[in-house]
Amino acid sequence: MPTGSTAIARTKPSRKSLPAHVLLVEDEAVLGMLIEDALRAAGVAEVDTCSTTDSALAALRRKQPDAIVLDVHLADRDDGWAIAELVKTLGPDSPRIIFSTGQPEDIPANIAEMGSVLEKPYEPAVLVDLLSQPEKRGVISRLRGALRPG
């Protein structure tokens, strides 16, 4: 590299920093395929893609993912965040949630606080980058974690 160069080395997120299992709930087929391909290319070992609320709930009954990417406006329900409400009842070890929507203002504030919100359209690489970062946790979650016996 030449002296004084400002080139920045770009690296793919390590497999360790990404969740091993992601549940993708997306009813736009092309977007779902693009996101699934990007997650697999980045190193996510298991991606379950569901296009309806019922299929997402069935996938959750089979196996709990490490993260859920949740389109909140599905063809079968316009309140996809109901899945997030259910998942959060699993407690502090519940999957990380990333909401995906073209209308973030439609998500009630108390629901949006359950995870990150990506506004459509977005590049799948943005999602991969978000998943590779540590989950931002609220004060209550951090206190709960600090109080757990080691």
C-alpha positions, 0 to 999 in steps of 0.5 A: 500500500502506498505511503500516506494512503487512506485506503480502508481494509474492508473485512467480512464479519467473522462467523463468530460475530453473526448469529448461527440461526436466523429466522427471516419473516418476509413475504416479498419473495425476491427480497427474502431470497436476497436477504437469505443469500446475503446472510448465508454468504456472510456465514450464517449457518442456518436461515429459515425463511417464512412468508406468513405469521403461521409459518413463522410461529411453526418455525419458532415451535421447532427451534428457537433462532438466535435472531429474527428479522421480522417484516411487520406488514405481512400479507396475512397480518398487518401487525407482524410485531405480534410475533415479537411480543410473543418471542419476548415472553421467552425472557432474557434469552429470547432471540434478537429482533430486527424489524423490517418495514417501509413504514417505521412510524406504524410500529408502536413505540413500545414495540420498536423498543424490542429491537432494531428497525430497518426501513425498507428498502435497504441493502442486505449488507446493512442487515448483515452489518447490524447482525454482526454488531453487539445487540444494544440492550436497555438498562433493565436487561443489563441490570437483570444480566448483572444480577444473575448468579454467575 
